[in-house]
Amino acid sequence: MHIPVMMDDGIWRSSPVPGAALDLARPSKGGVRYAPDVSLDEVRALASWMTWKCAVVNIPFGGQGGIICDPHKMSQGELERMTRRYTAELMEFIGRRRTCPRRHGHQ
């Protein structure tokens, strides 16, 4: 998947997303790895570690995502827009009704 983001200079750039590995059997929690060399294998490994770390302490979470970019060359606004767009693209998988089962029925 690619996510288009408007940069501070007004130019739209598309950043590749190698994948988001989620344990969809349970709600997912993890992080987003922003790096110029992040790969699908790395994201899968990070997701696996997160799933195991959470399972050991009986927290029902696990997962990880990645975006290919250099966060050190991006402004705070660019990173925020990229994160918001990434989240919007994955909302089907990470929405509140998906990740917070105790809140079902609450707005």
C-alpha positions as CSV (number, residue, x, y, z in Angstrom):
1,M,0.0,0.0,0.0
2,H,1.1,3.6,-0.6
3,I,-0.1,6.6,1.4
4,P,-0.2,10.0,-0.2
5,V,0.8,12.9,2.1
6,M,1.0,16.6,1.4
7,M,4.4,17.9,2.4
8,D,5.1,21.3,3.8
9,D,6.2,22.5,0.3
10,G,2.7,21.7,-1.1
11,I,3.9,18.7,-3.1
12,W,2.1,15.4,-2.6
13,R,4.4,12.5,-1.9
14,S,3.5,8.9,-1.7
15,S,5.2,6.8,1.0
16,P,5.2,3.0,0.7
17,V,3.9,0.9,3.6
18,P,5.5,-2.5,3.6
19,G,2.6,-3.9,5.7
20,A,1.0,-3.9,9.0
21,A,1.2,-7.2,10.8
22,L,-1.7,-7.6,13.3
23,D,-2.9,-10.4,15.5
24,L,-6.5,-10.1,14.4
25,A,-7.7,-12.8,16.7
26,R,-7.4,-10.3,19.5
27,P,-7.4,-6.5,19.7
28,S,-4.1,-5.1,18.4
29,K,-1.6,-2.7,19.9
30,G,1.8,-1.9,18.7
31,G,3.6,0.9,17.1
32,V,4.5,2.3,13.7
33,R,8.1,2.0,12.6
34,Y,9.2,5.1,10.5
35,A,12.4,4.3,8.7
36,P,13.9,4.6,5.2
37,D,14.7,0.9,5.2
38,V,11.8,-0.7,7.1
39,S,10.7,-4.0,5.5
40,L,7.8,-6.4,5.7
41,D,10.0,-9.0,7.4
42,E,11.0,-6.4,10.0
43,V,7.4,-5.4,10.6
44,R,6.4,-9.0,11.0
45,A,9.2,-9.7,13.5
46,L,8.3,-6.6,15.5
47,A,4.6,-7.6,15.5
48,S,5.5,-11.1,16.7
49,W,7.6,-9.7,19.5
50,M,4.8,-7.3,20.6
51,T,2.3,-10.1,20.5
52,W,4.5,-12.4,22.7
53,K,5.4,-9.6,25.1
54,C,1.7,-8.7,25.6
55,A,0.7,-12.4,25.9
56,V,3.2,-13.1,28.6
57,V,1.6,-10.5,30.9
58,N,-1.9,-11.4,29.7
59,I,-2.6,-8.2,27.9
60,P,-4.7,-8.9,24.8
61,F,-2.7,-6.9,22.3
62,G,-0.1,-7.4,19.6
63,G,0.9,-5.9,16.3
64,Q,3.1,-3.5,14.4
65,G,3.1,-1.3,11.3
66,G,5.7,0.4,9.2
67,I,6.1,3.4,6.9
68,I,9.1,3.8,4.6
69,C,10.3,7.4,5.2
70,D,13.1,9.3,6.9
71,P,11.4,10.9,9.9
72,H,14.6,13.0,10.6
73,K,14.0,14.8,7.4
74,M,10.3,15.5,8.0
75,S,8.7,18.3,9.9
76,Q,6.3,17.6,12.8
77,G,3.4,18.5,10.6
78,E,4.5,16.1,7.8
79,L,4.8,13.3,10.3
80,E,1.4,14.1,11.8
81,R,-0.3,14.1,8.4
82,M,1.5,10.9,7.4
83,T,0.4,9.2,10.7
84,R,-3.2,10.4,10.3
85,R,-3.4,9.2,6.7
86,Y,-1.8,5.8,7.7
87,T,-4.3,5.4,10.5
88,A,-7.3,6.3,8.2
89,E,-6.2,3.7,5.7
90,L,-6.1,1.0,8.4
91,M,-9.2,2.1,10.3
92,E,-11.0,-1.0,9.1
93,F,-8.5,-3.1,11.1
94,I,-7.6,-0.8,14.0
95,G,-10.9,1.1,14.7
96,R,-12.2,1.5,18.2
97,R,-14.8,-1.3,17.8
98,R,-11.9,-3.5,16.7
99,T,-9.4,-2.7,19.4
100,C,-11.6,-1.8,22.4
101,P,-14.2,-4.6,22.8
102,R,-15.2,-3.3,26.3
103,R,-16.4,-0.1,24.7
104,H,-18.8,-1.7,22.2
105,G,-22.0,0.2,22.0
106,H,-20.4,3.4,23.5
107,Q,-19.7,6.4,21.2
